[in-house]
Amino acid sequence: MHRERPSRVRGAVVWTSTPTGPGSGLVLPDGCVDLLWRSDREEVLVAGPDTGAKAVEPVAGVTWTGLRFAPGHAPAVLGVPAAELRDARVALADLWGAAAARRVAEQVAAAPGAGLEALAAGIDPDPSLTRAARLLASGRAVADVADALGVGVRQLHRRSLDAFGYSPQLLGRVLRFRRAVAALRAGTPPAQVAAQAGFTDQAHLSREVRVFAGTTPGALRQASSANRSTDPPSGSSTVA
């Protein structure tokens, strides 16, 4: 069973996921970085932005709690460029040191959701990064986004890697893919999803779904409908 709520941290979501039966699921790329707490282990993990789907095998009796940052917001909290976390699952101790991570784990263990939120207390995201993500998600060309932010294309590329872990082009593709996934999960036919999400045509949608999910739009739609109550988190996650 997967549940989530808006976080006190701007743009973030707190989620919990507990398996209700056997069967693996897929965690799909979404441009986000998550802080993770597993109920049977006393450590905080960091899940970086993914470039492809990852299979998740449920562990009976284990609940995951996560804080999913909005794209671009996590590096200000973690002090690490997002590109260094791309497709990675690392212990917070590897980033902050064992002593600091141990103190954090003690705090999070008492109240996992609130404890993870406390790590980002008082840290506000750079509004220009939020704007960049919004413009790229809308399908704006990279050069147009750079102009809108008042920076050069190369500078936008560097800032995008640091903040999002992706180039601007890849970030736009991932965010468009996530719009398509949401529509497919809502039961929208693939042809309509392609038109609404900004793909050239249905074949373009199919290619991107194959790249990011390793399957077809129809299969993703059917699987989402069948597993709606037990889907893994929509953001990044980790495997046992």
C-alpha positions as CSV (number, residue, x, y, z in Angstrom):
1,M,0.0,0.0,0.0
2,H,1.4,3.4,-1.0
3,R,0.3,6.6,0.6
4,E,1.6,10.2,0.3
5,R,1.0,13.6,1.6
6,P,2.2,17.1,0.9
7,S,5.3,17.9,2.9
8,R,6.1,21.0,5.0
9,V,9.1,21.3,2.8
10,R,8.3,23.4,-0.2
11,G,7.4,21.3,-3.3
12,A,8.2,18.0,-1.5
13,V,6.1,14.9,-0.8
14,V,6.2,12.5,2.2
15,W,5.3,8.9,1.2
16,T,5.1,5.5,2.9
17,S,5.0,2.2,1.1
18,T,4.3,-1.2,2.7
19,P,3.9,-4.4,0.6
20,T,0.4,-5.9,0.7
21,G,1.3,-9.1,-1.3
22,P,3.9,-10.7,-3.5
23,G,5.1,-9.3,-6.8
24,S,7.6,-6.8,-8.0
25,G,7.0,-3.3,-9.2
26,L,8.7,-0.6,-11.3
27,V,10.1,2.7,-10.0
28,L,10.1,5.1,-13.0
29,P,12.3,8.1,-13.6
30,D,10.8,11.4,-12.5
31,G,13.6,13.8,-12.0
32,C,13.4,13.7,-8.2
33,V,15.8,12.8,-5.4
34,D,14.4,11.0,-2.4
35,L,15.5,10.6,1.2
36,L,14.6,7.1,2.3
37,W,14.0,5.3,5.7
38,R,13.5,1.6,5.9
39,S,11.7,0.4,9.0
40,D,14.0,-2.6,9.7
41,R,17.3,-0.7,9.3
42,E,18.6,2.3,11.2
43,E,20.0,4.4,8.4
44,V,18.9,7.1,5.9
45,L,19.5,6.4,2.3
46,V,19.6,8.8,-0.7
47,A,18.1,7.8,-4.0
48,G,19.3,9.9,-6.9
49,P,17.5,10.9,-10.1
50,D,17.0,7.9,-12.4
51,T,17.5,7.6,-16.1
52,G,15.7,4.2,-16.4
53,A,13.2,2.0,-14.6
54,K,14.2,0.0,-11.6
55,A,12.5,-3.2,-10.4
56,V,11.5,-3.3,-6.7
57,E,10.9,-6.5,-4.8
58,P,8.8,-6.1,-1.7
59,V,10.0,-7.3,1.6
60,A,7.3,-8.6,3.9
61,G,6.8,-6.5,7.0
62,V,9.1,-3.7,5.9
63,T,7.7,-0.2,5.5
64,W,9.6,2.5,3.5
65,T,9.2,6.1,4.3
66,G,10.5,8.7,1.9
67,L,10.8,12.5,1.4
68,R,10.6,13.1,-2.4
69,F,12.0,16.5,-3.3
70,A,10.8,18.5,-6.3
71,P,13.3,18.3,-9.2
72,G,16.3,20.5,-8.4
73,H,15.7,21.0,-4.7
74,A,17.7,18.3,-3.1
75,P,21.3,19.5,-3.7
76,A,20.8,22.5,-1.5
77,V,19.9,20.1,1.4
78,L,22.5,17.4,0.7
79,G,25.4,19.6,-0.4
80,V,26.1,17.3,-3.3
81,P,25.5,18.0,-7.0
82,A,22.6,15.8,-8.3
83,A,24.8,14.5,-11.2
84,E,26.9,12.7,-8.6
85,L,23.8,10.9,-7.4
86,R,22.3,9.9,-10.8
87,D,21.1,6.3,-10.9
88,A,22.7,5.8,-7.5
89,R,21.5,4.6,-4.1
90,V,23.8,5.7,-1.3
91,A,23.9,5.9,2.4
92,L,23.6,9.3,3.9
93,A,26.8,8.4,5.9
94,D,28.7,8.4,2.6
95,L,27.7,12.0,2.0
96,W,27.7,13.5,5.5
97,G,30.0,11.1,7.5
98,A,29.1,8.4,9.9
99,A,28.6,10.6,13.0
100,A,26.2,13.0,11.4
101,A,24.3,10.2,9.7
102,R,24.0,8.4,13.0
103,R,22.5,11.5,14.7
104,V,20.1,11.9,11.8
105,A,19.0,8.2,12.0
106,E,18.2,8.6,15.7
107,Q,16.0,11.6,14.9
108,V,14.3,9.9,12.0
109,A,13.6,6.7,13.8
110,A,11.3,8.4,16.3
111,A,9.1,9.8,13.6
112,P,10.3,8.9,10.0
113,G,8.2,11.4,8.0
114,A,8.8,14.4,10.2
115,G,12.4,13.4,10.8
116,L,13.2,13.4,7.1
117,E,11.4,16.7,6.7
118,A,13.5,18.2,9.5
119,L,16.6,17.7,7.4
120,A,15.4,20.3,4.9
121,A,14.0,22.8,7.4
122,G,14.7,26.4,6.6
123,I,16.2,25.6,3.2
124,D,14.4,27.3,0.3
125,P,14.9,26.2,-3.3
126,D,16.4,28.5,-5.9
127,P,13.3,30.0,-7.7
128,S,15.2,30.1,-11.0
129,L,15.6,26.3,-10.8
130,T,11.9,25.9,-10.2
131,R,11.2,28.1,-13.2
132,A,13.7,26.2,-15.4
133,A,12.0,22.9,-14.6
134,R,8.6,24.3,-15.3
135,L,9.6,25.7,-18.6
136,L,11.4,22.6,-19.7
137,A,8.4,20.5,-18.6
138,S,6.2,22.6,-20.8
139,G,8.3,21.7,-23.9
140,R,10.2,25.0,-24.3
141,A,13.4,24.7,-26.2
142,V,16.6,24.8,-24.2
143,A,17.8,28.0,-25.9
144,D,14.5,29.7,-25.0
145,V,14.7,28.6,-21.4
146,A,18.2,30.0,-21.2
147,D,17.0,33.3,-22.6
148,A,14.1,33.4,-20.1
149,L,16.5,32.8,-17.2
150,G,19.1,35.3,-18.5
151,V,21.9,32.8,-18.8
152,G,23.8,31.2,-21.7
153,V,23.0,27.7,-22.9
154,R,26.3,26.3,-21.5
155,Q,25.6,27.8,-18.1
156,L,22.1,26.4,-18.1
157,H,23.6,23.0,-18.9
158,R,26.0,23.2,-16.0
159,R,23.4,24.4,-13.6
160,S,21.0,21.7,-14.8
161,L,23.5,18.9,-14.1
162,D,24.2,20.2,-10.7
163,A,20.6,20.8,-9.7
164,F,18.7,18.0,-11.5
165,G,21.3,15.4,-12.4
166,Y,20.3,15.7,-16.1
167,S,21.1,17.9,-19.0
168,P,18.3,20.3,-19.8
169,Q,17.2,18.2,-22.8
170,L,17.0,15.0,-20.7
171,L,15.2,16.8,-17.9
172,G,12.5,17.9,-20.4
173,R,12.1,14.4,-21.7
174,V,11.8,12.9,-18.2
175,L,9.2,15.4,-17.1
176,R,7.2,14.9,-20.3
177,F,7.4,11.1,-19.7
178,R,6.1,11.6,-16.2
179,R,3.1,13.5,-17.6
180,A,2.5,10.6,-19.9
181,V,2.7,8.0,-17.1
182,A,0.2,9.9,-15.0
183,A,-2.2,10.0,-17.9
184,L,-1.7,6.4,-18.8
185,R,-2.3,5.4,-15.1
186,A,-5.5,7.5,-15.2
187,G,-6.7,5.2,-18.1
188,T,-6.2,7.7,-21.0
189,P,-5.6,5.9,-24.3
190,P,-2.0,6.1,-25.6
191,A,-2.9,8.1,-28.7
192,Q,-4.6,10.7,-26.6
193,V,-1.8,10.7,-24.1
194,A,0.7,11.4,-26.9
195,A,-1.2,14.4,-28.1
196,Q,-1.8,15.8,-24.6
197,A,1.7,15.3,-23.3
198,G,3.4,17.0,-26.2
199,F,4.8,14.0,-28.2
200,T,5.1,14.2,-31.9
201,D,2.9,11.2,-32.3
202,Q,2.1,7.9,-30.7
203,A,5.2,6.2,-32.1
204,H,7.3,8.9,-30.3
205,L,5.5,8.2,-27.1
206,S,6.2,4.5,-27.5
207,R,9.9,5.1,-28.0
208,E,10.2,7.2,-24.9
209,V,8.2,4.8,-22.8
210,R,10.5,2.0,-24.0
211,V,13.6,4.1,-23.1
212,F,12.4,5.1,-19.6
213,A,10.2,2.2,-18.6
214,G,11.4,-0.7,-20.7
215,T,7.9,-1.5,-21.8
216,T,5.0,-0.2,-24.0
217,P,2.4,2.4,-23.2
218,G,-0.3,-0.2,-23.3
219,A,1.5,-2.6,-21.0
220,L,2.3,0.3,-18.6
221,R,-1.4,1.4,-18.6
222,Q,-2.6,-2.2,-17.9
223,A,-0.1,-2.8,-15.2
224,S,-0.8,0.4,-13.4
225,S,-4.6,-0.3,-13.5
226,A,-4.1,-3.8,-12.1
227,N,-1.7,-2.7,-9.4
228,R,-3.1,0.7,-8.5
229,S,-3.2,-0.1,-4.7
230,T,0.3,-1.6,-4.5
231,D,2.4,0.4,-6.9
232,P,5.8,1.3,-5.6
233,P,6.5,5.0,-5.0
234,S,6.2,7.2,-8.0
235,G,9.5,8.8,-7.1
236,S,12.8,7.3,-6.6
237,S,13.1,4.2,-4.4
238,T,15.6,1.5,-3.5
239,V,15.6,-2.3,-3.6
240,A,16.2,-4.6,-0.7
